[in-house]
């Protein structure tokens, strides 16, 4: 689910419409005509409720937009607008030391989420904003979920690796190495968690390469 915000205009994605209004944005889940009306309403209510609950929980761990209002009946979440740039737009513009700093911040924040057994579900550079205080803000958490599985955490990191390699091919290797180092160096609540996840990441990457060769 990727929706781009441009100035005060709204953009429509597959799942939602987002509109900017002053210092806030409103995310409204789209009605699906192919679903039975009552079922569609229930699904949109459930997903709105789940996303708002996830946002509230995640806000105690990493930077996310503050929730202003939730209307489950209308499938709407209103949240603060984050002034800054998406990482997808600014990574290549950063100097070497800035790049290392941002990668280290990102690795630490992802480790924090995983240490709390939260999987983002869509770790791409389009889903992080570098705000005006040079902090990373996580956005678009509609695919996030709870999991204690090492595999899910490794796959979450693999999604980021693939996104970096695809969109930021000139700097992705160095950037991702800094992400992994910071992720591993995080003070995990379970001593070997970071080590086990990175070990599993190698297996996930190998499966990905073998799948590409076979396709």
KAJOJO-V62918 format. One line per field, one symbol per residue. phi: phi as a letter, one per 20 degrees, with the letter a starting at -180 (. if undefined). psi: psi as a letter, one per 40 degrees, with the letter a starting at -180 (. if undefined). burial: I if it has 9 or more other C-alpha atoms within 8 Angstrom, else O. A space follows every 50 residues. Layout:
phi=???
psi=???
burial=???
This chain:
phi=.ccedclefdcddfdbddcecmeccddcfefdfeeggfffffffffffff ffffgffffedcfcfffdbccffelccdbfeeercfgfecgfeffgffff ffffffgffffgfffemddfnbfdffdcdeffdldedecldfdfbeaefg gffffgffffgfffffecffcfffffffgffffffgeffdgeggffffff gffffffffffffee
psi=hhhhhhbeiiihaddihhhhgbeiihhhhihhdeihdddddddddddddd ddddddddeedihiihhdihgddefhhhiihhhaiiddeedeeiiddddd dddddddddddddddefhhdeggieeehhhaeefihhhigfeeiihiehd dddddddddddddddddfededddddddddddddeigidhdedddddddd ddddddddddddde.
burial=OOIOIOOIOIIIIOOIIIIIOOOIIIIIIIOOOOOOOOOIIOOIIIIIIO IIOIIIOIIOOIIIIOIOOIOIOOIIIIIIIOOOIIIIOIIOOOOOOOII OIIIIIIIIIIIIIIOIIIIIIIIIIIIIIIOOOOIIIIOIOIIIOOOOI IIIIIIIIIIIOIIIOOIIOOIOOIIOIIIIIIIOIOIOOOOIIOIIIOI IOOIIOOOOOOOOOO
